[in-house]
Amino acid sequence: MDELLQNLGAIFKSEIMIIFSIAALGYLLGSIKIKGLSLGTSGVLLVALVFGHFDLGVSRIVRDIGLISFVTAVGFIAGPGFFRNFKKKALSYVLLGIAIIFVGALTCVGVMKLAGIPIDLSVGMMAGALTSTPGLAAAIEATGGDLSAASVGYGIAYPFGVVGVVLFVQLIPKLLKVDVAAERERLSAASQPKEAGEMAKKSYFHLDEFGLFAFALAAILGVVIGKIEIPLPGGAVFSLGTSGGPLLAGLVMGHFAHVGPVAIDVPKRTLDVVREVGLALFLMGAGTDAGRGFLAILAQYGVSLFLLGAVMTILPMIVGYILAVKVFKIDVISALGSICGGMTSTPALGTLMQVTKTEAVAVAYAATYPLALIMVVLCCQFLPILFG
């Protein structure tokens, strides 16, 4: 009997069982609706936090495969209408990405000054509030490699950084009584690529039925692009990484859709599945990592730091939304997509697609995300220099 229990214990502690257990419990939690709000796929994150607390983790390769799969799928989804729609609102998306991160940086400085929090801890909190792993890496480098302080701040702010944006994109349409269906129809009509009719008339050679060759090729190219390092002022180095590189590759391949007679697009049914599975795997990895020692960190540093981290998440979103709708005259759905991009929030984009029932929001996300990613790295690099 003891041997049987030991065998069962070993089975349930295996990574395969952990992955599927987190998925099952996470989707169960995410399906619960309270006053019309639900966590959706982000329920996986909360369950993963609990698993991580009990030292039941998911390997980094699972997280990276999930992230690459999700952002590559988003790139393919946004690609057909991205470059045409980006031209219309290019300056707006650029300024919005800058503004969101700038407000996050100002909030970080305010928290640091008013609450007396050390700069390395507060910059780590900013990176967590904006769910930016590259930002954390820049913060660690800028603070002299003090892994513990910046990482603690990141770990405190990260969970709400994910959940906060997920809830925000659901709350805003409800609070402002937005007719999501009408906005969706208007956006979808405006986002239809002009070449759609022409593409339908032509027949291209598909290497496989599900488009997995094209998807794998985009992922490979994306990883290579993500490894390219660009020097920044002050000795910092920027790269698109495993999030930005595959996104860019997916955008380009999704836009062109073929090379000569060979199709390089991916069917929607494949993208839908890969996008969702990829997001779930990414949240498992991120959640189990953040869950290790999370309660101990809160006990040591206090719940007040968690609340201050929440402020760092909420203020940039509010300011960003007001700018998007009132100043740049971006439609509500695209404004929320750009908020997801400006906050570098991959999970929130998945939720927004589910809420709005349109993939056109991926265009706004993809337009805002790259510059926001650069800005958060720069801020995490220079704030310790300015205020250290």
Salt bridges, closest charged atoms under 4 A:
ASP55 OD1 - ARG292 NE 3.44
ASP64 OD2 - ARG60 NE 3.55
ASP64 OD1 - ARG63 NE 3.84
GLU183 OE2 - ARG186 NH1 3.15
GLU198 OE2 - LYS202 NZ 3.38
GLU209 OE2 - ARG269 NH2 3.66
ASP265 OD1 - HIS206 NE2 3.58
ASP272 OD2 - LYS268 NZ 2.80
ASP272 OD1 - ARG275 NH1 3.91
ASP289 OD2 - ARG63 NH1 3.32
ASP289 OD1 - ARG292 NH1 3.02
GLU359 OE2 - LYS268 NZ 3.69
GLU359 OE2 - ARG275 NH1 3.25
